[in-house]
Amino acid sequence: NAGVTQTPKFQVLKTGQSMTLQCAQDMNHEYMSWYRQDPGMGLRLIHYSVGAGITDQGEVPNGYNVSRSTTEDFPLRLLSAAPSQTSVYFCASSLTSGKGDTQYFGPGTRLTVL
Amino acid sequence: TQLLEQSPQFLSIQEGENLTVYCNSSSVFSSLQWYRQEPGEGPVLLVTVVTGGEVKKLKRLTFQFGDARKDSSLHITAAQPGDTGLYLCAGQSYTSGTYKYIFGTGTRLKVLA
């Protein structure tokens, strides 16, 4: 059981470039989400999915797209990177989106946009 | 917009001391979780509390959910260097047809040997 995996671990982009952050889980979890973590601001929800084919926006969705074609994978796309998107990105999953469900986090992707 | 404020933001103490970290909001939460995060890793769940007034203990860590389910505290007894890390609280609320989490700003703890 690998849990939640994320790739790449580090990435440097130039302003305007696009890229996809990968996230996969092997626990058959319905609920997956993407957060960004910035100093002094905790984790902020970008997008989430309650199951394959269903996605919705979180607190800070602008500049990011997601899709959920399978239960296992939940990629995050940056369409045109901006310096304000420099952050550490975490993917998380939980069995359901129910009350008190445990979220399992991946190791994170540290993204720098120049 | 729901906010979760944690205090203190930073804490540096000697091994063996006790400490308390607070997590406060003006919003009511369905549940509240505490996580610990180490450098270069994702947060790891320590505990979930769901009932107002609930107290849970995990070895030297004691977690309490406020009676009104708006606040929580984490108390560590006889801190050890292995307790060093970033502690995050996360409040869960039901909005737009699903439960979502809001994270606090974090408390960075350093325990000196």
Interface residues (C-beta under 8 A of the other chain):
Chain A: V4 Y35 G40 M41 G42 L43 R44 L45 Y48 V50 D56 G58 E59 F90 A92 S97 G98 K99 G100 D101 T102 Q103 Y104 F105 G106 P107 G108
Chain B: L4 Q6 Q9 S30 S31 Q33 G40 E41 G42 P43 V44 L45 T48 V50 L88 A90 Q92 Y94 S96 T98 Y99 K100 Y101 I102 F103 G104 T105 G106
